Amino acid sequence: MRNYILEIKSSQNDQYFFVIKSSNGNVVATSETYTTKQSCKEVMESIKNHGLMCEIHDVDGDVLLWEK
């Protein structure tokens, strides 16, 4: 099973989005924007619950490792 990195970023209009990176660092997907960081994290939680092995890299520097 591959490991992915979900990286939360802030947009120029102070909204949040995330990118999904493969283990080699290439971006494989970019999300839509969300008005709050919490909304963005909830979508990422849904992705995790559907079986994607990943790490989250927060814009604030926090890292949460999800294990399946």
Disulfide bonds with the S-S distance in Angstrom:
none
